[in-house]
Amino acid sequence: MAKKKLPGHFCKVCGMRKSNESFSGRGHAAHICKACSRLSPARQAEEMTLHRLENLPLRRLSESEMMWLKNRTHDHRPEVKSLACMVYAQRFSRQARNQKKQELSIQTLTLNINGEICDSYGDPIYVKENYQVSRTPPTVVRTQEDGASQTIAPPPKILAKLLKWTVHTLEIFWWGEDYCAPADAGQEDETPLWSVHVEYSNGEVQDVESADDPPDHVSELLFALAELFE
């Protein structure tokens, strides 16, 4: 039985099937409708790229398809880059994180703890401390519960190593996604037990806070900063 031909004609720019009247004679051959033919060549190319991103096959991508998608995450066109990054993160979450880590370098970091955490022996202890870290100049300021403040200037290599570890091992950039569930009704006014503010060298700024118990990675960062003062 012959396959039934769909009515109309497909436009490769907008990705829609339209009536034959929506195409000129030349548009039929080029697969571009009259509306899309009025767009500039650059805009037509961008629309086709966006359409391809939206319709990538659900099967395992070939090497060439994966390379094409990865290249689009660095595209000079903001709309294409944004969609490509979203698609890449959905399809290759671990690879997307590893790629993002290469772009991140912490310039300043603020960690605030106001609640119970488990010490290295697993015993709960109450901590109320604030740490402010700056890469340039290399300084760390600790403010404790009684208001006492200490400032140290660790060697730049030591501080750089700690900040890199915070990005690559503790994955601080994803703490909001990994550890902060949407606030439940009636809990919006709860005092945060921990919070972080991070400014990266690429201009990105991160603010995360939670009223839940600090997860292990938050505690690890706290202990690493506290060790600088020993």
N, C-alpha and C positions, 0 to 999 in steps of 0.2 A: 504494500500500500504506500503510495507516494506521500511524503511528508507535506503536511499542509503549510502553505506559505503564509506568513503573518502579513497582515495588511500594513500599508504605509512603508516607511523607509527609516533606517537607523542613522542618527547623527552621531558621529564619533567625537564631537566636541562636547555637547551637552549630555550625551549618553541616553537620549530619549528617542523613542520610536514615534515618528510624526507622520501625518498624512502626506501623500505624494505632492499635494499642493503646497506644502511647506518647503519644498525644495525647488530650486531653479534647475534648468537642464544641466548646467555645469556642477551644481550642488549635488545632484544625484550621483554623478561619477566620483566626486570628491568625498561623498558622505558627510556633507556639511549643510545644515539647513539654512534657510534665508536669514533667520535671526542671528545665528552664530557666524554667518559669513560677514556680518557687519562689524564683528569684533576685530581688533588688531591681531596680526599674526602671533604676537607675544601672548596676548590674552587667550587666543585659541589654544596655543601650546600649553599654557598653564591649566586651562580647563580640562584638556585631555589628560594631563598628568594627574590632576585631582580625581578625575573619573577612574583612571587606572588604579590609583591608590585605594579608592573606595570599593573596587571590585576585584581586588587580588584574590586568587583562588584559595579556598579553604584547605586544600590539600597541602602537603609539604612542598614548600617552594624550591625551585631549582636553584643551583648556584648563581646563575645569571639573574634570576628574579630577586634573590636575596641581596646580591650586590647592587642591583638597581634600587631596591628599597633603602638600603643602607646609605647609598649616595644621596638619595632624596632627603635624608635627615640633615644634610648639610646644604640644602638648596638655598640659593640666594633669595628666592621668593618666599616671603614670610608665611603665606597661607599654605604653600606646598610643604615647607619645612615643618610647620606645626602639625599638619595632618600626618605626615610621614613619621614623625617622632611618636605620635599617638599609636599609629598602626604598628610600628616596630616594637614599641613597649608592650603592646597587647600580644604580639606574635612571639616575641623573643624577650621575655621579661628579664631574665638573668643577663643576657647579652646587652640589653638596653641599659641595665644598671652599670655594668662594667664600662660601657662606652661613656656614660654620663660621669662616672667617677674621674675619668681622664680630664674632664673639663672643669672639675671642681678643685679649688684651692682656698682654704679658709683664711680670711684676713683678720676677722675679729669673731670672737665667740663669747657668749654669756651663758652660764649655766646657773640655775637657781634651784635649790633643793629645800623643801620645807615639809618634811614628813619622815616616816619610818622607812629605812632600807635595811637590807641584810648585810652584815659585815662578812669578812672572809671566812668566818666560822659558821655562817648561816644564822647568826643570832640577830634579832631585830634591834636597831639602834635609831634614835631620833636625831636627825640632822637638819640644821637650819643654816645654810651657807650659800654664799654667792661667789662665783668665780667669773672674772672678766679677763679674757685672753686677747692679746694683740700680737700679731706677727711682726708689725713694724711700728715702733721699735718693739723688740721681743720682751714683753712684760706679762706677768700674771698677777692679778690682784685678788686676794681672798678676803671676804668680809664675813665674819662669823656672827652668831646669834646675839652676842653682847655688843655688836657694833664695832668691835676691834677689826682693824684692817691691816693686812700685810701685803707688801709688794716685793716681787722678786723679778730678776732679769735673767732667765735661763739662757744658756748658750743657744744661738740661733738654730744650730743643727738639731739640738735636742727638741726644741719647740716645734720645728718644722716636721720632725719625725712623728711627734705626738699628734699634730694636726692632720698629717697624712693618714696615720692610723685611725683617727676619728672618722675620716671620710671613707677609707677603703675597707676597714675591718668592722668598725661599729656602724657604718652606713648611716651616719647622722642625717643625711639629706632625706631619707625615707622614714624618719621617726614618726612624722605626722601620719603617714600612710600605714605604717606597720603597728603603731602602738596607740594611736588616738582614734577611737571609734567615735562616730557622731554623738554629740551630747544627748542624753536622754531627757525627756520632758521633766522639768523640775530640778535638773541638776546643773543648769547653766550658771547659777550663781555660786557654785562650789569653789572654794579656794584651791587653786592649782597646787598639787604636791610637788611638781617639777615643771620646769620650763627651760627652753633654750632659744637664744636669738643668735643667728649666724649670718655673717656677711661674707660673700665669696668674691674672689678677684674678678669674676666675669660679670659682676653687678647684681647677681641674684641675692635676695634676702629671704631668710627663713625664720619664721616664728612658730614655735610649737609649745603647747602647754597641755597638761592633763591633770585631772583630779584622781586618776588611778595610781596605784603603787608604781614607783619607778621600775621599769624593766631592767634586765641584767645589763644591757649596753649603757644605759644611763648611769647605773651604779659603777660600771667599769670606768667610765669617763671621770666620774667624781673621784674615785680612788686614785686614778692616774694623775689628776690635777693635785690632789692632796699630797701625793708622794713628792711633788716638786718642793714642798715646804718642809720636808723632813731633813 
